[in-house]
Amino acid sequence: MRNLSQERVILTGATGGIGSEIARLLLENNCQLGLVGRSKEKLMALAAQFPNHEQNFILIKADISEKIDRQEMIAQMQTKFGGIDMLINAAGAMDFTRFNIQNDEKLEQIFQTNILSPMKLCKEILPAMLAQGKGHIVNIGSIFGSIAFAYFTTYSASKFALRGFSEGLRRELADTPIKVSYIAPRAVKTSLNSDKVFDMANAVKMNMDKPEDVAIQIINAIRKERKDVFLGFPESLFVRINALMPRVVDLATKTQNRIAEKYAG
């Protein structure tokens, strides 16, 4: 089991439901954190939760879609902690709607947040990781990145892309010391979900986990240096079934999709 003490970690999406719980656990493991978020107010509120760890983290107000902000994140980690050992891409964007009425701006935002920006950040951090001879990239995906759900079409597609990127990058770096993990929770009770998502989830009896429970499983997967992790049963089983027999999953989700349609607008 890997000891995370003194690991230098950039955590994007740090102020989110899962991100804030990951931050708490990393600080309990004596990591040195760059906590990244777009809102100064939310970052300050997050920092207030960790009064005994002020020397072990810095707050980085940044938009990961902006190159200058990504460069500033890396520079601040270098200045404060002397480098980066791990990148956890936990920032995310979601939309629950019929694809044919989804506006282009939302579609582009989801892909920018969920796949394009994490890819660019990995690309910019990798040279230093390779030079120091160690590093770990952790991409937080979703079960929706293996089983595409109706009315989450764009979100599912972006997470499919993140899973493919993680797999391809891992194989590309196989002969290097750099590790790549893809960790996919099922639905989680966070503010990323709108009220209509929660109403729909209740109507179809969708399993939804608490962010603190998901964060514990993510940290355990990191410590075990697992490559691909799918959280939650029976969803993790359906990932395997969908890969082998997707038409079976088509039939299994048909009733759920008809109910979800009433909430998607």
C-alpha positions in Angstrom: 0.0 0.0 0.0 1.5 3.3 -1.1 2.3 6.0 1.5 0.9 9.3 0.4 2.8 11.4 3.0 4.5 14.5 1.4 3.1 13.8 -2.0 2.7 17.1 -3.9 -0.8 17.1 -5.5 -2.7 19.4 -7.8 -6.4 18.8 -7.2 -8.8 20.5 -9.7 -12.5 20.8 -8.8 -11.4 21.1 -5.2 -14.4 23.0 -4.1 -16.9 20.4 -5.5 -18.7 17.7 -3.5 -16.2 15.0 -4.2 -13.2 17.3 -4.6 -13.6 18.8 -1.1 -13.7 15.3 0.4 -10.7 14.2 -1.5 -8.9 17.3 -0.2 -9.7 16.5 3.4 -8.5 12.9 3.1 -5.2 14.0 1.3 -4.5 16.5 4.0 -5.1 13.7 6.6 -2.5 11.7 4.7 0.0 14.7 5.1 0.0 15.6 1.4 1.0 19.0 0.1 -1.9 20.3 -2.0 -2.7 22.9 -4.6 -6.5 23.3 -4.3 -7.8 24.6 -7.6 -11.2 26.2 -8.1 -12.8 29.0 -10.1 -14.4 30.8 -7.1 -12.3 32.6 -4.6 -15.2 32.6 -2.1 -15.6 28.8 -2.4 -11.9 28.3 -2.0 -11.8 30.4 1.1 -14.7 28.5 2.5 -12.9 25.2 1.8 -9.7 26.4 3.5 -11.7 27.3 6.6 -12.5 23.6 7.0 -8.8 22.8 7.4 -7.5 25.2 10.1 -4.8 22.7 11.3 -3.3 22.1 7.8 -2.6 25.7 6.6 1.0 24.9 5.9 0.1 22.0 3.7 -2.0 23.6 1.0 -2.3 26.6 -1.3 -5.4 28.0 -2.8 -5.2 28.5 -6.6 -8.0 30.5 -8.2 -7.9 29.3 -11.8 -10.0 28.4 -14.8 -8.4 25.2 -16.1 -9.7 25.9 -19.6 -7.3 28.9 -19.8 -3.7 28.2 -20.7 -2.3 31.1 -18.6 -4.2 29.8 -15.6 -2.9 26.3 -16.1 0.7 27.6 -16.3 0.1 29.7 -13.1 -1.1 26.5 -11.3 2.1 24.7 -12.2 4.2 27.7 -11.3 2.6 28.1 -7.8 3.1 24.4 -7.0 6.8 24.8 -8.0 7.3 27.9 -5.9 5.5 26.5 -2.8 6.3 22.8 -2.9 9.1 22.4 -5.4 7.1 20.4 -8.0 4.2 18.1 -8.6 4.0 14.4 -7.9 0.3 13.8 -8.7 -2.5 15.5 -10.7 -6.1 14.6 -9.8 -8.5 15.9 -12.4 -11.8 16.1 -10.5 -13.4 19.2 -12.1 -16.6 18.3 -13.9 -19.6 19.7 -15.7 -23.0 18.0 -16.4 -26.3 18.6 -18.2 -29.5 16.5 -18.0 -31.6 17.3 -21.1 -32.7 16.1 -24.5 -29.7 16.3 -26.8 -31.7 17.9 -29.6 -32.5 20.9 -27.4 -29.2 21.3 -25.6 -27.5 24.6 -26.5 -24.1 24.6 -28.2 -22.5 26.6 -25.4 -23.4 24.0 -22.8 -22.2 21.1 -25.0 -18.8 22.9 -25.5 -18.5 23.7 -21.8 -19.0 20.1 -20.9 -16.3 18.9 -23.3 -14.0 21.7 -22.3 -14.3 20.9 -18.6 -14.5 17.1 -18.7 -11.9 16.2 -21.3 -10.1 19.0 -23.2 -8.8 20.9 -20.2 -7.7 17.8 -18.3 -5.9 16.6 -21.4 -4.1 20.0 -21.8 -3.2 20.1 -18.1 -1.7 16.5 -18.3 0.3 17.6 -21.4 1.7 20.6 -19.5 2.6 18.7 -16.3 4.0 15.5 -17.9 7.5 16.9 -18.9 8.3 17.8 -15.3 7.0 14.4 -14.0 9.1 12.6 -16.6 12.2 14.7 -15.7 11.9 13.9 -12.0 11.3 10.2 -12.7 7.9 9.8 -11.0 4.3 11.0 -11.2 0.7 9.9 -11.0 -2.2 11.2 -13.1 -5.6 10.4 -11.7 -8.7 11.1 -13.9 -12.0 11.1 -12.1 -14.5 9.7 -14.7 -18.0 8.2 -14.3 -19.9 5.0 -14.8 -21.6 7.1 -17.4 -18.2 6.9 -19.3 -18.8 3.2 -19.8 -22.6 3.0 -20.0 -24.1 6.0 -21.9 -27.4 7.1 -20.4 -30.2 8.8 -22.2 -30.5 12.5 -21.6 -26.9 12.6 -20.3 -25.7 12.1 -23.8 -23.1 14.8 -24.0 -21.9 14.2 -20.4 -21.6 10.4 -21.1 -19.7 11.1 -24.4 -17.2 13.4 -22.5 -16.6 10.7 -19.9 -16.2 8.0 -22.6 -13.5 10.3 -24.0 -11.8 10.7 -20.6 -11.7 7.0 -20.2 -10.2 6.5 -23.7 -7.6 9.2 -23.0 -6.6 7.6 -19.7 -6.2 4.2 -21.4 -4.2 5.5 -24.3 -2.0 7.7 -22.2 -1.3 4.8 -19.8 -0.2 2.6 -22.7 1.9 5.4 -24.1 3.7 5.8 -20.7 4.0 2.1 -20.0 7.8 2.2 -20.2 8.1 5.2 -17.9 7.6 5.7 -14.1 4.4 7.7 -14.7 1.2 6.0 -13.5 -2.3 6.8 -14.9 -5.5 5.9 -13.1 -9.1 6.2 -14.3 -11.6 6.1 -11.4 -15.3 6.0 -12.2 -17.9 6.5 -9.5 -21.6 5.9 -10.1 -24.1 8.8 -9.4 -23.0 10.9 -6.5 -25.1 13.2 -4.3 -23.5 16.6 -5.1 -24.5 20.0 -6.3 -23.3 19.0 -9.8 -26.8 17.5 -10.1 -29.8 19.7 -10.7 -33.1 19.3 -8.8 -34.6 17.6 -11.8 -31.8 15.0 -11.7 -32.5 14.2 -8.1 -36.2 14.0 -8.9 -35.5 11.6 -11.8 -33.1 9.6 -9.7 -35.7 9.1 -7.0 -38.3 8.1 -9.6 -36.2 5.4 -11.2 -34.6 4.4 -7.9 -31.1 5.3 -9.1 -28.3 4.5 -6.7 -26.5 7.6 -5.5 -23.5 7.6 -3.2 -22.4 10.2 -0.6 -19.3 12.2 -1.7 -17.4 11.3 1.4 -17.9 7.6 0.7 -16.7 8.0 -2.9 -13.7 10.0 -1.8 -12.6 7.2 0.5 -12.8 4.7 -2.3 -10.8 7.1 -4.6 -8.0 7.5 -2.1 -7.9 3.7 -1.5 -7.6 3.2 -5.3 -4.8 5.8 -5.5 -2.9 4.1 -2.6 -3.2 0.7 -4.3 -2.1 2.3 -7.6 -5.1 0.7 -9.4 -5.4 1.4 -13.1 -9.1 1.3 -13.8 -11.7 1.4 -11.0 -15.5 1.3 -11.3 -17.3 2.1 -8.1 -20.7 0.7 -7.0 -22.6 -2.5 -7.5 -24.5 -3.5 -9.6 -23.3 -0.6 -11.8 -19.7 -2.0 -12.0 -21.2 -5.3 -13.2 -23.2 -3.5 -15.9 -20.0 -1.9 -17.2 -18.8 -5.4 -18.1 -22.2 -6.4 -19.5 -22.4 -3.3 -21.6 -18.9 -3.9 -23.0 -19.9 -7.4 -24.1 -23.6 -7.2 -24.8 -24.7 -3.5 -25.2 -28.1 -4.5 -26.7 -28.9 -6.3 -23.4 -28.4 -3.0 -21.6 -30.5 -1.2 -24.2 -33.4 -3.4 -23.1 -32.6 -3.2 -19.4 -32.7 0.6 -19.5 -35.7 1.1 -21.7 -38.2 1.5 -18.9 -35.8 3.8 -16.9 -35.3 6.0 -20.0 -39.1 6.4 -20.5 -39.4 7.6 -16.9 -36.4 9.9 -17.2 -37.8 11.5 -20.3 -40.6 13.1 -18.2 -37.9 15.0 -16.2 -35.5 15.8 -18.9 -37.9 18.4 -20.5 
